Amino acid sequence: MPRELALGGIYVPTLLILFVAAAAGYVVIDWVLARVGAYRWVWHLDLFRLCLFSILFAAAGMFVYR
Amino acid sequence: MWPPQVTADVLFILRTVIAMLLALAIAFRLDLSTPGSAAVTVSIIALPQVGMVLEKSFYRLLGTLLGACAALFIVGVFAQHQYSFIVAIALWIGICTAAAEWFRSFRAYGWLLSGYTAYLVGFAAFIDVPHAFDIAVDRVSIVSVGILSAGIVNATFFPTRSAPLLDERLRQVVRDCTALFAATTAADPATLHRKQSRFALDLGELESIRRSSIFENPISRARTAGVLSLLEHLTLLLGHLQIVSRQLDSLPARAGEIRQHAIAILSRCREILLEWEAAAVDERRATQAVDSLQRLLKETRLCVPIATDRDDNSSEDHAAAIAIQRLLNDSIQQAIAIIYSYTALQNPNTKLPSSRIARVRYPSDSGHALLSGVRSSTVVILTCVYWILTEWPDGYWAVLFAAVGSELFAASPYPRRDAWQICAGGLMALPALFLCYAYVLPAADGFGMLALGLTPFIVFGAWLMTRPRWALEGSFYFLIFLTGLNLDSVMRYDFVSMISVGTGSVAGLVIAMLGLAVIRPANLRWRAQRTARRLVGCLASLRGSPTPDTQFEFHRTVRDWTAQLISLSCDSTGVARAESLAEIVLELGDVLMTLRRIDSQLAMPFRAELARCLDETVTGILRSDRATLCSLDAELAALYRRTALLTQETESVARRDALAHAAGATRTLRLSVQALVETGRAFTEESRHAA
């Protein structure tokens, strides 16, 4: 995957687009986990959610920086 | 062990230090142009609870994005026209100031930020047009780095969450309901008003904690509808009890039995609520308490026979008894709704009746917002023109602080005090700046040493922010300190630039204060009078037929304008007058809604006469002209007599009931209009005195 993408004539870092995509995916997963009550079993809720987002973003970023 | 507040303050300082150093580290690593600005962002969004930090961060990011886009647009259009560019930037700052005045809380902050971001990005981009987009991206990146650092540290390092605080405060407010019932039954107006004011303030605080808690996690977000429903019923209960206490006060001395019966019902309601609170909040207990309250509802109907059975029976007592019975009914209904809402909130799996939730809107003074916008634009244009014509070396900073000052002072009821606080924060930053420049930065070899050297200065600023009286000083200490340091990978040690930041910022604040003093000075009394008019103007929303949300929206709006009026009151007399005006408006609104509701049960031509009279009453009240209000009094007296007569003549039981209710409401309406004339006179005399 290229490290920069042209959007409307402006070069945008691919990581930025992946960041937004990871954030969108995170919101959905976060909502589902809260809905099914999975967060009751989590020790540090905010740390877990931060790690969840980091995993999603890092996994997406692996496609750019291999 | 340390007191909890000390622990909270220490944790806040620790979080701020870690977040600032993290932001600086990331900004240096990414080679951003002004790493200090990332730390400034952390200092601006440093707040005691995670929810608040995330809420402010969200609006800061939105404001920065909007401001950067606006700047790019303005630069794109006016890149070749210096003065047109300045006017466009000034107009945008004016629009943002007006919007910041119009909106509330952190949303207002987002607009405020959008104004000066456009200036920061716009001027830099105007000088270097080919790199305009990079400048905007750099600014957004810096702010994002600060936001991310603050968010991550606050959410993970011993977080202080809003959700437990919300639970605790909700429990407290529900407990205070019983105190409110007790104060309504006690014959002590001072205690009653104190309790009512405290309760209203608590509801306002709860609303702000609820907004912040939404940003914390999806669990808090899922509960927000339940919290809103509970707040709605608590607001309505407060309103009803305020009207009940006014009605009981206005009862003639001969109606002592009605008063005693009403007090007995309120006391019983309080006992039921006390019993319910004392036990575990579960579905079974809630059902028992609601059953008891529903039995009590039947007893409220006894008010009217008491009035009718009296030897010296008069139609006025009958009307008063009907009005009190309706209000007691409404209060108990709200108590039932509170029990249901609170139980459902504590036990999400319970199957209890739920009510629909009205949308919360915050009223604002459009005239004042417009004036603030015009003032900000004018101040920015004049300062820019002076800067360009005189080639003032500190002009850039002066314009920036003139814009920030104009925006900040417009929203504050005490701009002079704020200006002093900002200057005090700046003055505290100066010795710290010199110390850092002379001793810390030359010795800082690498980021580790820099972090170590900066830590004591950051700790001092964060400590200032933990003191409620010094919070503004703390924020501006950080702003001047970090901006003045002008941290970069390769330090330049530019003393002239450092002094320029200091003198320019002070000059900008002085210009903002001058703008406030010269361009249509909005003193507190003027604003209070406008707000009082807006408070009375809430009745305009009751012109048509009431919808299910009308009652709550009306109570909520009145409550909000009252809070604004209280914040503008200089002394305890002003506060008492504001509260009294709010009670009258609530009572008037309640009566108008009742009359509109029973309107359909009445027969023509009386129905048409009542509708016309109500329209005239609302128009007269909104005009707030003493002569109109006095003529209105006579008209309402005539309407009351006619309604009372019709009640006696009508044979249909249903229609007679409706007419009796109409008579009770008309009597209250007349008393409220009389009270409004008195309170209005007090406001007018004060404004005349001020003039």
Chai-1 contact restraints between the chains, C-beta under 6 A:
chainA,res_idxA,chainB,res_idxB,connection_type,confidence,min_distance_angstrom,max_distance_angstrom,comment,restraint_id
A,D30,B,P218,contact,1.0,0.0,6.0,A-B,restraint_1
A,W31,B,P218,contact,1.0,0.0,6.0,A-B,restraint_2
A,A34,B,P218,contact,1.0,0.0,6.0,A-B,restraint_3
A,A34,B,I219,contact,1.0,0.0,6.0,A-B,restraint_4
A,L45,B,N217,contact,1.0,0.0,6.0,A-B,restraint_5
A,D46,B,A155,contact,1.0,0.0,6.0,A-B,restraint_6
A,D46,B,T156,contact,1.0,0.0,6.0,A-B,restraint_7
A,D46,B,P159,contact,1.0,0.0,6.0,A-B,restraint_8
A,L47,B,T156,contact,1.0,0.0,6.0,A-B,restraint_9
